[in-house]
Amino acid sequence: MPNLDDIRATLKKHGQEHLLATWDALDPEGRERLLDDLARIDFAWVEARRKDLKAGAAGPGGEIFPAPVVELPKTDADRQQFAKAKAVGEDALRQGKAAAFLVAGGQGTRLGFNGPKGAFPVGPVSGRTLFQWHAEQILARSIRYRSVIPWYIMTSRENDADTKAFFDQNDYFGLARENVVFFQQDMVPCLDLDGKMLLADVDRVAMNPNGHGGSLFGLRTSGALDDMRRRGIEYISYFQVDNPLVTICDPVFLGLHILAGSEMSSKVLMKAAPDERIGVACLQDGKPTVVEYIDMDETSQNAVGPDGRLTFWAGSIAIHIINVPFVERVAGSESLPWHQSRKKVPYFDGARVVKPKTENAVKFETFVFDALPFADAFLNLEVSREHEFAPVKNATGVDSAESSRQLLTRYFAEWLVQAGIPVPFPDNLPSAATGPFLEISPLYALDAEELAGKVKPGGFAVERSLMLG
Ligand code: UTP
């Protein structure tokens, strides 16, 4: 057990001795828990964040320009280039050079779901969970390419046990256990608005996961990068837990990334509106970056080019291909900037846990896209929103379970129509409450072409909700 006197001295030095105010009332287990939390804290980091807090959020930096983007194919030459890229990506997949990497350590506060976000049901008909959806896609792709696609999953202290238990209960959704590797990201303390650390409970320090930027460091410190090297992995297909439309290890994206010699590539899409709350792919000081919506001034947000299109149109959807050596380099020698966000953080006030009604603390996080400026070469690939983006962020409304169900249905309607199966509502979103809904398991068909090979044109018509696979 860490030494109490040492910790008391450290806390005093940093003006955080209030964290031991409950010490005398704690039982031995409580004392052990609290000391264990305190022993893990890097107080030099806390000091640095206190200074950041006083200085306010970092400024937006140098002038920004729109980043170059490989746009959706429009000409035959584009289509040929994409076909060539697909062959290159497929080759890498056949040779087992790509891994899937899911960041699932977030707190999912907006969704407010009780459990890891990946256990949230998104299947419009079956209610299959996000984890199952991703697992089936990885399984289907490894079957298609007759190779192992290892799946690395980052959790956090808050959801690690529940996530692993969920995989266990579901028999890893048919995946081989040795090819699913979990690791936990680090936690960092949150600070109140005066820079003081908080107790989350009588014997726990209030902390939060260190942001998805922590994934690059977590890959290194957990040994996952070593595991990748042992397996001959060169490319990491990075994705977030909440988007069932993500194409994991997308061969076209992977191939374009390889052909461009890129170290870190990103998928982008046309922003739905100037004020859509989504980061934009930009160049700043000549380097690729993502400028968050809160950091972009209104003039830039609304700027329109001669073609009538938003100047800063390319919204980043947090889907990346990242090279293993690049992660090694960044995680070994760089540090990513700490972003601040004000939150309502429950805290122990000496007698009970208080749930504040207003923002009382600041959460610090790093973001994975802040690695982009360190890349010697990068690529942004435009994708269509309808095909690649149906995130579940909120309980209702925009980017919610309801909207995701509708978008998935419209997407699968498109596949069915292409395969010659009449759908009475091909272009319309179904009613969020009653459907009809459509769902195709990745194990039944990974894409429209595979579906077309499995059904007979006109073989049946869709009249009500339908699930294939
Ligand atoms: P979000 O930024 O949407 O955060 O994460 P969240 O925690 O899921 O949800 P809110 O903001 O509390 O409502 C985007 C992705 O990054 C992961 C999340 O699990 C999600 O897949 N993430 C986020 C981490 O893995 N770790 C973090 O520290 C933060």
Residues whose N, C-alpha, C, O or C-beta is under 5 A from the ligand:
A	BS01	UTP	V103 A104 G105 G106 Q107 G108 T109 R110 L111 M154 P209 N210 G211 H212 Q240 V241 D242 K393
